[in-house]
Amino acid sequence: MESDGNPDPSAFGDDLDNLADEEGVYRPTGSNWSDGQGELIVFVAASGLEGYVGCLTGWLDFHGGSGGNPDMSFDDFGEYIIQNLAVMPGENQFTFSLLNGVADDATFFGRFRLVPITGDVVDGVCTQVPIGYIGYAEGGEVEDQVFVFGPTAINLAGFTADPSGVNDQLLKWMFGFTFISLVVVFFTAFLMRRGWINVNIS
């Protein structure tokens, strides 16, 4: 349990303070966040226990800022992606809604909080009051993550056939001249073989 947070722009605050515990939330291999749905795996370390062992809430800052960039808060619509769900020891996989294409080229900041169960669990959901994304929780754990996505498409803006700067018209002229020269050479050789012309070299 951490007594307080260690904020850092890359979510490495506690790692840099020798508390390397930001390893329990990750994307499944091959998951695609650009089709209107995101996927995450949350690993809960609780050896020797069975059944539900905690309640998980999670937020993802993926819109609200200028230009569609994250606004460094978790208050916008749809950013409360995991809502007081009960988790078991080991891997717990979750899906959540996203805008189509929102993850084509973006950086998302996520926060995930795991707290002990103090009430009942109904259909996989904890009935206790959900924890907020800030504030103290007895026996709880906080994990901040950064999810970085690159562009999924490359647009060809232009193409140059000759890096030396020779333009297309000059290339076409050179090609045509070479072709005509070859035709003349082959035709002359054909006439010489037939004996229709003689070439004297003195």
C-alpha positions, 0 to 999 in steps of 0.5 A: 500500500502506498501512503501517497501518490508520486505524480510524473508525466510518464507515470513512472513516479513511484518506479523512479522512487524504487517502487516498481509496481506499475506492471499490473495493467497492460494491453492484450497482445494484438489488441486494437483500440481503433474499432470502438472498443478497448481491451485491458488485462489487469493482473491481481497478485493474491496468492493462496486466495480464491474467488473475488479479492478486490474491487477495481475502478479505472479511468482513461483520459482520452478526450476533452483537450484541445485538438482531441488530445487528453486534458489531463483529467478523468472527468469527461464522458466515457472516461470512467471505463471500469466501474467498481468491478470485482476481480479475482487473483491472476489475469482479469480482462476488461473491454470498454467503449472508445470512439472509433479511430481515437487511438490511431495516433494518441497518448492516453493516461490511465489510472486504476485503483484496487481496494478490498471488498467491504460489501457484497458482489452481485453479478461481478460488480461490488455493491460498496461505494466506488472509490474516486480517482483521488483520495485515500483508500485503506488497503488500496493500490493505485496504478498509473499507466501511459498508453502510446499509440502510433499512426496506423496509416501512412499517406504518400504526400509526393514522389520524385523519380530522380533524386538529383532533381531531373524533371519528368520531361527530361527523363521522357526525352532521354528515354525516347532518344535512347530508344530511337538510337537503338532502333537505328543501330539494329536496323543498320545492322540488319541491312548490312547483314542482307548486303543492302548497304556497305560500310567502308572503314578507311 
